[in-house]
Amino acid sequence: MQKPLIGITTRNGKDPDGHPTTALQHTYTNAIVQAGGLPILIPSMLPEEDFLNLYSRVDGILFTGGGDVSLEYFTGEGHPRIGEVDKSRDVTEISLMRTAVKEGKPVLGICRGMQVMNVALGGTLYTHLYDQLPGALDHAYPGDLRRVLVHPVNVDESTRCAEIFGETLLQVNSLHHQGLKDLAPGLRGAGYAPDGLVEVVELPDHPYAVAVQWHPEWLTDQLPTRRLFKSFVDAAGK
């Protein structure tokens, strides 16, 4: 049986010698393979004609974590902590997200990918949670803390995501300093951190459009995480 082809967005970077690279951590590809999908990378430096051509060939798209989305795409407060803004990645991912939502192609967003989903559909972001969300938790645990569970997420039992996870109380890692502020029209908050920050969203009228604010690709030892990736790959296979 042919495996669903899953496009995975990537970040632009440089190798130790300063040469430009297309980069992606293996945890993303491993999670897709474990769920029964076949991963293919989507470079963030292709002209629109080419990345849309690639889009037409994949069965679903995983939008990965990374730097901040440019203020060019939403109304938000400038902040000195805004960083790693990549114009070509923004152009690629926002266009892919809008196209996939319009055409009903399955999408899964992770961390930045959730923020891209919200911005692409007309929502806004907190550009630095600690200064803009009263009572905000510390959501930034970088480096070797990717497998450390730092706070719970309560999932609304009436949502599709509750079905997907099979549980309504999750324990998650956290590696971000921005988050969703105003939800885009049609986007539903499906899970929340204790400080009220939206941590899970879904598009109820879409075949499969789900995003989470944490990094489940580092938590595939958890059954709810494996259910998330499996549900996405299965949706792409349909």
C-alpha positions in Angstrom: 0.0 0.0 0.0 1.3 3.4 -0.9 2.1 5.6 2.0 0.7 9.2 2.3 3.3 11.8 1.1 3.7 14.4 3.8 5.4 17.7 3.0 7.3 19.2 5.9 8.3 22.9 6.0 11.9 23.8 6.8 14.0 26.6 8.1 16.8 28.4 6.3 20.1 28.4 8.0 23.9 28.2 7.5 26.4 25.5 8.1 29.6 26.1 10.2 31.3 27.5 7.1 28.6 30.0 6.4 27.0 28.2 3.5 23.2 28.4 3.2 21.2 25.3 4.3 17.7 23.9 4.3 17.3 22.5 7.8 14.9 20.2 9.7 15.3 18.3 12.9 15.0 14.5 12.5 12.3 14.4 15.2 9.7 15.7 12.7 10.5 13.2 10.0 10.7 10.4 12.6 7.3 11.2 13.9 5.8 11.1 10.4 7.5 7.8 9.6 6.3 6.3 12.9 2.8 7.3 12.0 2.9 5.6 8.6 3.7 8.6 6.3 6.5 9.3 3.8 8.1 12.7 4.6 9.4 15.1 1.9 11.0 18.4 2.7 9.6 21.7 1.4 12.5 24.2 1.1 11.7 27.8 2.2 13.6 29.4 -0.7 11.7 28.2 -3.8 9.8 30.6 -6.1 6.0 30.4 -5.6 5.5 28.5 -8.8 7.8 25.7 -7.5 6.5 25.4 -3.9 2.9 25.4 -5.2 3.9 22.7 -7.7 5.4 20.7 -4.8 2.2 21.4 -2.7 0.1 19.8 -5.5 2.0 16.5 -5.1 1.8 16.0 -1.3 -1.2 14.6 0.6 -0.7 16.7 3.7 1.6 19.4 5.1 3.3 19.5 8.5 4.1 23.1 9.5 7.1 23.1 11.8 8.5 25.2 14.6 11.1 28.0 14.1 11.5 31.8 14.2 8.9 34.5 14.6 6.4 35.5 12.0 7.0 39.0 10.6 4.7 41.9 11.8 4.1 42.5 8.2 1.4 39.8 8.3 -0.6 40.8 11.5 -1.2 43.7 13.8 1.0 43.3 16.8 3.3 45.1 19.2 6.9 45.5 18.2 9.3 43.9 20.8 13.1 43.6 21.1 12.7 39.8 21.6 11.2 39.3 18.1 13.8 37.3 16.2 14.7 34.9 13.5 12.3 36.5 11.1 12.6 35.0 7.7 10.8 36.6 4.8 11.0 33.8 2.4 9.8 31.3 5.0 6.9 33.5 5.9 5.9 33.9 2.2 6.2 30.1 1.6 4.3 29.0 4.7 1.5 31.6 4.7 0.8 30.8 1.0 0.8 27.1 1.6 -1.4 27.4 4.7 -4.0 29.5 2.9 -4.0 27.2 -0.1 -4.4 24.1 2.0 -7.2 25.5 4.1 -9.0 26.7 0.9 -8.6 23.4 -0.8 -9.2 21.1 2.2 -5.8 19.5 2.2 -4.8 18.1 5.7 -2.5 20.3 7.8 -0.8 19.9 11.2 0.9 22.9 12.8 3.5 22.8 15.5 4.5 25.8 17.6 5.4 28.4 14.9 3.1 26.3 12.6 0.2 27.1 14.9 1.1 30.8 14.8 1.3 30.7 11.0 -2.1 29.1 10.8 -3.7 31.8 13.0 -1.9 34.7 11.1 -2.6 33.3 7.7 -6.3 33.1 8.4 -6.5 36.7 9.9 -5.6 36.3 13.6 -3.0 38.0 15.7 -0.2 37.1 18.1 1.3 38.1 21.4 4.8 39.1 20.3 6.3 38.4 23.8 4.0 36.6 26.2 5.6 37.7 29.4 5.1 41.4 28.7 1.6 41.1 27.1 -0.4 38.3 28.7 -1.2 39.0 32.4 -0.1 36.1 34.6 1.7 34.3 31.7 3.6 31.2 32.6 7.2 30.8 31.5 6.7 29.1 28.1 10.3 29.1 27.0 12.3 26.0 27.9 15.0 25.8 25.2 17.9 23.5 24.6 17.9 20.1 26.3 14.5 20.6 27.9 12.5 19.5 24.9 11.4 16.3 26.6 10.6 17.9 29.9 6.9 18.2 30.7 6.4 21.7 32.1 2.7 22.4 32.2 -0.7 20.8 31.5 -3.1 21.6 28.6 -6.8 21.2 29.2 -8.5 20.0 26.0 -12.2 20.9 25.5 -14.0 17.5 25.5 -16.5 18.8 22.9 -13.8 19.3 20.2 -12.4 17.0 17.5 -9.0 17.3 19.1 -10.3 15.6 22.3 -11.2 12.6 20.0 -7.8 12.7 18.4 -5.8 12.8 21.6 -8.2 10.4 23.4 -7.6 12.4 26.6 -8.6 15.9 27.8 -5.6 16.5 30.1 -2.2 16.5 28.5 1.3 17.2 29.9 3.5 19.1 27.4 6.9 20.6 26.8 7.2 24.3 25.9 9.6 26.2 23.7 8.1 29.5 22.6 7.9 33.1 23.6 5.0 34.1 21.4 1.4 32.8 21.3 -2.0 33.3 19.8 -3.9 36.5 20.9 -7.0 37.1 18.7 -8.1 33.9 17.0 -8.7 34.0 13.3 -12.3 33.8 12.0 -13.5 30.2 12.0 -10.5 28.9 14.1 -11.6 27.3 17.3 -9.6 27.2 20.5 -9.6 23.5 21.6 -7.1 23.5 24.4 -5.6 25.9 26.9 -2.6 26.3 29.3 -3.3 27.2 32.9 -2.6 30.9 32.2 -5.4 30.9 29.5 -3.1 30.8 26.5 -4.5 28.9 23.6 -2.4 25.7 23.1 -4.6 23.7 20.6 -6.7 25.0 17.7 -8.8 23.3 15.0 -10.9 24.3 11.9 -14.2 22.5 12.5 -15.3 22.8 8.9 -12.0 21.5 7.4 -11.3 17.8 6.7 -8.2 18.1 9.0 -6.7 21.3 10.2 -5.2 21.0 13.7 -2.3 22.9 15.4 -0.6 22.7 18.8 1.7 25.2 20.5 4.1 22.7 22.1 6.5 20.3 20.4 4.9 16.8 20.2 7.6 15.6 17.8 9.8 15.3 20.9 7.1 13.4 22.9 6.3 10.4 20.7 6.7 8.2 23.7 3.2 9.5 24.8 0.1 7.8 23.4 -1.8 11.1 22.8 1.1 12.3 20.7 1.2 9.2 18.6 -2.5 9.4 18.1 -2.1 13.0 16.9 0.5 12.2 14.2 -1.4 9.0 13.2 -4.7 10.9 12.8 -2.9 13.5 10.6 -1.2 10.9 8.4 -4.5 8.9 8.1 -6.4 12.0 7.1 -3.7 12.7 4.4 -4.1 9.1 3.2 -7.8 9.7 2.5 
